Amino acid sequence: MRGDRTAPRLDGPEARHHTSCILNSVPELPEVETIARGLDKRVAGDTVESVWIGSRKQPLKSPAGVIASTLEGKSIVRVHRAGKHIVFDLEEEAPAAKGPTKKGRPADRGKTRPAASPQTAQWIVHLGMTGRMVVSEPAAEIAKHTHLIAKLASGRELRFIDPRMFGKLSVHLQSETGGFDPGGVEPLEVSEERFRALFRGRKTPIKSALLNQKLLRGVGNIYADESLFRAGLRPRRRAATITREQLNKLHRAVQEVLREAIALGGSSISDYVDADGEEGFFQLQHRVYGREGQPCLVCTTAIRRVVLAGRSSHYCAKCQK
């Protein structure tokens, strides 16, 4: 269902009726993982009864009617992360097995017809820069820039809010092509050997290669800078010049940084909060990101900032080579 539903901005005490997930820069893997885990705790097992979709087309990657018809009547099996996407696994209850047949061939009479397999689908949410997924009580005011409201059987509502409309909503029918695949390799699961192969011989700067979502999915600017610092590699260093041992060290650094950030709930460098409305704390662990001109925590050399492919990169000229 689409239409123009008045959506006043939510401010003040009413904000406490919401559990929201916010980030004004593009969320990276730890933030999306934290948000997905929080949503899974709140809505897994609930059922989508009806869907309202606003008139703006920008946030929709799938047609509005397809999104609504795919969500309505589906149970939310679980919520998880794929790259930088939030994925809702959906399932429609299978019809009950029918009783014995009275018509048909004699050999088939009296047999019970098997139940049909449940229809499965996935709802894919990319938050963009300012997207939020809000689990709300129906009485809570509707925030400005609300683009989708899914009414749940529990009586709550799941709302998608995005002022800048860089976020995207789509649905994926699993029965057609399997589960949603955003491309790239999952950095928390990739083996050391596969990791080395991703970057071996590449002439691009290692920072650019780490941000290439076709290679590694989910790694962004913050965690690329922090991983390179721990591995002792400068952002501009050509990937092809990095030794096997250095790539192994970078592999360990990427996984360590991401796991630590997830454990701390992500980085609240803007107005990001997790699904509990709490800020993440990994920004307190940043060793280089956002610390231009400040002393390196290892050697006291001033942290430098350079622009690489339009993105800020932070490093220590002494600790990183």
C-alpha positions as CSV (number, residue, x, y, z in Angstrom):
1,M,0.0,0.0,0.0
2,R,1.3,3.4,-1.0
3,G,0.3,7.0,-0.2
4,D,0.9,10.3,1.4
5,R,0.8,9.8,5.2
6,T,1.5,12.8,7.3
7,A,4.8,12.2,9.1
8,P,5.7,14.9,11.7
9,R,9.2,14.9,13.0
10,L,9.7,12.9,16.2
11,D,11.3,15.0,18.9
12,G,11.4,15.2,22.7
13,P,10.0,12.5,25.1
14,E,8.3,10.6,22.3
15,A,11.7,9.5,21.1
16,R,11.9,7.1,24.0
17,H,9.1,5.0,22.3
18,H,11.6,4.1,19.6
19,T,14.5,1.7,19.4
20,S,16.5,3.0,16.5
21,C,19.6,2.5,14.5
22,I,21.3,5.7,13.2
23,L,24.5,6.6,11.4
24,N,25.2,9.8,9.4
25,S,28.1,8.4,7.6
26,V,27.7,5.1,5.7
27,P,27.5,2.3,8.3
28,E,30.3,-0.2,8.1
29,L,30.3,-3.9,9.0
30,P,30.4,-3.6,12.8
31,E,27.5,-1.0,12.9
32,V,25.3,-3.0,10.6
33,E,26.1,-6.2,12.5
34,T,25.1,-4.5,15.8
35,I,21.9,-3.1,14.3
36,A,21.0,-6.5,12.7
37,R,21.5,-8.3,16.0
38,G,19.4,-5.8,17.9
39,L,16.6,-6.1,15.4
40,D,16.7,-9.9,15.4
41,K,16.1,-9.8,19.2
42,R,13.1,-7.6,18.8
43,V,11.2,-8.8,15.7
44,A,12.3,-12.4,14.9
45,G,9.3,-14.6,15.3
46,D,6.9,-11.7,14.6
47,T,4.7,-11.5,11.5
48,V,4.1,-8.6,9.1
49,E,0.4,-8.0,8.8
50,S,0.4,-4.9,6.5
51,V,2.8,-2.5,4.9
52,W,2.5,1.2,4.1
53,I,5.0,2.7,1.6
54,G,5.4,6.4,1.0
55,S,5.2,8.1,-2.4
56,R,8.9,8.8,-2.8
57,K,10.5,6.3,-5.2
58,Q,14.2,7.0,-4.3
59,P,14.5,4.5,-1.4
60,L,12.9,1.7,-3.4
61,K,15.1,-0.7,-5.3
62,S,12.2,-3.1,-5.9
63,P,8.7,-1.8,-6.9
64,A,6.5,-0.7,-4.0
65,G,3.8,-3.2,-4.8
66,V,6.3,-6.1,-4.9
67,I,7.8,-5.1,-1.5
68,A,4.4,-4.9,0.1
69,S,3.1,-8.1,-1.3
70,T,6.3,-9.9,-0.4
71,L,6.3,-8.7,3.2
72,E,2.6,-9.0,4.0
73,G,1.7,-12.3,5.7
74,K,5.3,-13.4,6.2
75,S,6.9,-14.4,9.5
76,I,10.3,-12.9,10.2
77,V,12.5,-15.9,10.8
78,R,15.6,-14.0,11.6
79,V,17.5,-10.7,10.9
80,H,21.2,-10.9,10.0
81,R,23.9,-9.0,8.1
82,A,25.2,-9.5,4.6
83,G,28.1,-7.1,3.8
84,K,26.6,-3.7,4.7
85,H,23.0,-4.9,4.2
86,I,20.4,-5.8,6.8
87,V,18.6,-9.0,5.7
88,F,15.2,-10.1,7.0
89,D,14.6,-13.8,6.3
90,L,10.9,-14.2,5.7
91,E,8.7,-17.3,5.5
92,E,5.1,-17.8,4.8
93,E,3.4,-20.5,6.9
94,A,2.8,-23.6,4.8
95,P,-0.8,-24.7,4.3
96,A,-1.8,-27.6,6.4
97,A,-1.8,-31.0,4.8
98,K,-5.2,-31.9,3.2
99,G,-7.2,-34.9,4.3
100,P,-7.8,-38.1,2.2
101,T,-8.9,-37.5,-1.3
102,K,-12.3,-38.8,-2.5
103,K,-11.8,-38.4,-6.2
104,G,-9.2,-39.4,-8.6
105,R,-7.6,-42.7,-9.4
106,P,-8.5,-45.6,-7.2
107,A,-4.9,-46.0,-6.1
108,D,-4.9,-42.4,-4.8
109,R,-8.1,-42.5,-2.9
110,G,-7.8,-42.2,0.8
111,K,-4.3,-40.8,0.7
112,T,-3.3,-37.6,2.5
113,R,-2.0,-34.8,0.3
114,P,1.4,-33.5,1.5
115,A,1.6,-29.9,2.7
116,A,3.0,-27.4,0.3
117,S,6.5,-26.0,1.0
118,P,6.5,-22.6,2.7
119,Q,7.3,-19.7,0.5
120,T,10.6,-17.9,1.5
121,A,11.9,-14.5,0.7
122,Q,14.3,-11.9,2.0
123,W,13.8,-8.2,2.7
124,I,17.0,-6.3,2.0
125,V,17.7,-3.0,3.7
126,H,20.7,-0.7,3.0
127,L,20.7,2.2,5.4
128,G,22.7,4.6,3.2
129,M,24.0,7.5,5.1
130,T,21.0,8.5,7.3
131,G,18.8,5.5,7.2
132,R,17.2,4.1,10.4
133,M,15.2,1.0,11.2
134,V,12.9,1.8,14.1
135,V,10.8,-0.6,16.1
136,S,8.0,1.6,17.4
137,E,4.7,1.5,19.3
138,P,1.9,2.6,17.0
139,A,1.1,5.6,19.2
140,A,4.5,7.1,18.7
141,E,4.5,10.0,16.3
142,I,5.7,9.3,12.8
143,A,9.1,10.9,12.1
144,K,9.5,13.0,9.0
145,H,11.0,11.2,6.1
146,T,9.4,7.9,7.0
147,H,9.2,5.8,3.8
148,L,7.9,2.5,5.0
149,I,5.8,1.2,8.0
150,A,5.3,-2.5,8.5
151,K,2.6,-3.3,11.0
152,L,3.5,-6.4,13.0
153,A,1.2,-9.0,14.6
154,S,2.7,-8.1,18.0
155,G,1.1,-4.7,17.7
156,R,4.3,-2.9,17.1
157,E,5.5,-1.2,13.9
158,L,8.8,-1.5,12.0
159,R,9.6,1.8,10.3
160,F,12.2,2.8,7.8
161,I,13.3,6.5,8.0
162,D,15.8,8.1,5.8
163,P,16.1,11.9,5.4
164,R,18.6,11.9,2.5
165,M,17.1,8.9,0.8
166,F,20.5,7.2,0.0
167,G,19.2,4.0,1.7
168,K,17.6,1.3,-0.4
169,L,14.8,-1.2,0.2
170,S,14.4,-4.4,-1.9
171,V,13.1,-7.9,-1.8
172,H,14.7,-11.1,-2.9
173,L,12.8,-14.4,-3.6
174,Q,15.1,-17.2,-2.4
175,S,13.3,-19.8,-4.4
176,E,14.6,-18.2,-7.6
177,T,18.3,-17.8,-7.1
178,G,19.1,-18.8,-3.5
179,G,19.9,-16.3,-0.8
180,F,20.9,-12.7,-1.3
181,D,24.5,-12.2,-2.2
182,P,26.0,-8.7,-2.0
183,G,29.2,-9.8,-3.6
184,G,32.7,-9.9,-2.2
185,V,34.1,-12.1,0.5
186,E,33.0,-12.0,4.1
187,P,36.1,-10.5,6.0
188,L,35.3,-12.3,9.2
189,E,35.2,-15.7,7.5
190,V,37.9,-15.4,4.8
191,S,40.9,-17.6,5.1
192,E,44.5,-16.3,5.2
193,E,45.2,-17.9,1.8
194,R,42.1,-16.5,0.2
195,F,42.8,-13.0,1.7
196,R,46.3,-13.0,0.2
197,A,44.9,-14.0,-3.2
198,L,42.4,-11.0,-3.2
199,F,45.2,-8.5,-3.1
200,R,48.2,-10.3,-4.8
201,G,49.5,-8.4,-7.8
202,R,47.0,-5.5,-7.6
203,K,48.5,-2.1,-8.5
204,T,45.9,-0.1,-6.6
205,P,46.7,1.4,-3.1
206,I,46.0,-1.2,-0.4
207,K,43.5,1.2,1.2
208,S,41.5,1.4,-2.0
209,A,41.6,-2.4,-2.3
210,L,40.3,-2.8,1.2
211,L,37.3,-0.6,0.4
212,N,36.5,-2.4,-2.8
213,Q,33.3,-4.2,-1.9
214,K,33.7,-6.6,-4.8
215,L,36.8,-8.0,-2.9
216,L,35.9,-7.7,0.8
217,R,32.3,-6.8,1.7
218,G,31.5,-4.5,4.7
219,V,34.9,-2.9,5.3
220,G,34.7,0.9,5.2
221,N,36.9,3.9,5.9
222,I,37.2,3.7,9.7
223,Y,38.1,0.1,10.0
224,A,40.4,0.1,6.9
225,D,42.5,2.9,8.5
226,E,42.6,1.1,11.9
227,S,43.5,-2.2,10.3
228,L,46.3,-0.7,8.2
229,F,47.8,0.9,11.3
230,R,47.9,-2.4,13.2
231,A,49.4,-4.1,10.2
232,G,52.1,-1.3,9.9
233,L,51.1,-0.5,6.3
234,R,50.5,3.0,4.8
235,P,47.2,3.6,3.0
236,R,48.9,4.5,-0.3
237,R,51.1,1.5,-0.4
238,R,50.6,-0.5,-3.6
239,A,49.0,-3.9,-2.8
240,A,51.4,-5.6,-5.2
241,T,54.4,-4.5,-3.1
242,I,53.1,-6.1,0.1
243,T,54.8,-9.3,1.2
244,R,53.1,-12.6,2.1
245,E,53.9,-12.0,5.8
246,Q,52.6,-8.5,5.7
247,L,49.3,-9.6,4.1
248,N,49.0,-12.3,6.8
249,K,49.4,-9.6,9.4
250,L,46.8,-7.4,7.7
251,H,44.4,-10.4,7.6
252,R,44.7,-10.8,11.3
253,A,44.4,-7.0,11.9
254,V,41.2,-6.7,9.8
255,Q,39.5,-9.5,11.7
256,E,40.7,-8.3,15.1
257,V,39.5,-4.7,14.5
258,L,36.1,-5.8,13.2
259,R,35.5,-8.2,16.1
260,E,36.6,-5.6,18.7
261,A,34.3,-3.0,17.1
262,I,31.3,-5.4,17.1
263,A,32.0,-6.2,20.8
264,L,31.9,-2.5,21.6
265,G,28.8,-1.8,19.5
266,G,30.4,0.0,16.6
267,S,31.8,3.6,16.4
268,S,29.6,6.5,17.4
269,I,31.4,9.2,15.4
270,S,28.2,10.9,14.3
271,D,24.8,10.2,15.8
272,Y,24.9,6.4,15.5
273,V,23.1,4.4,18.1
274,D,22.4,0.6,18.1
275,A,19.0,-1.1,18.4
276,D,18.9,-0.5,22.1
277,G,19.4,3.3,21.6
278,E,22.9,3.1,22.9
279,E,26.0,4.6,21.4
280,G,28.9,2.4,20.3
281,F,32.3,2.8,22.0
282,F,34.9,1.7,19.4
283,Q,35.6,5.3,18.6
284,L,37.4,5.4,22.0
285,Q,39.7,2.8,20.6
286,H,40.6,4.6,17.4
287,R,44.4,4.8,17.0
288,V,44.5,6.9,13.8
289,Y,41.0,7.5,12.4
290,G,39.9,11.1,13.1
291,R,43.1,11.9,15.0
292,E,44.9,14.2,12.5
293,G,47.6,16.2,14.2
294,Q,47.3,14.3,17.5
295,P,50.3,12.2,18.7
296,C,50.5,8.5,17.7
297,L,49.6,6.4,20.7
298,V,52.6,4.2,20.0
299,C,55.4,6.6,19.0
300,T,54.0,10.1,19.6
301,T,54.5,11.1,15.9
302,A,51.7,13.4,14.7
303,I,49.0,11.5,12.8
304,R,48.7,12.5,9.2
305,R,45.7,12.8,7.0
306,V,45.6,12.3,3.2
307,V,42.8,12.1,0.7
308,L,42.8,8.9,-1.3
309,A,40.2,8.4,-4.0
310,G,38.1,11.1,-2.4
311,R,38.2,9.5,1.1
312,S,40.2,10.7,4.1
313,S,42.9,8.3,5.2
314,H,44.8,8.6,8.6
315,Y,48.1,7.1,9.4
316,C,51.4,7.3,11.3
317,A,54.4,8.0,9.1
318,K,56.7,6.3,11.5
319,C,54.7,3.2,12.5
320,Q,53.4,2.5,9.0
321,K,55.6,1.9,5.9
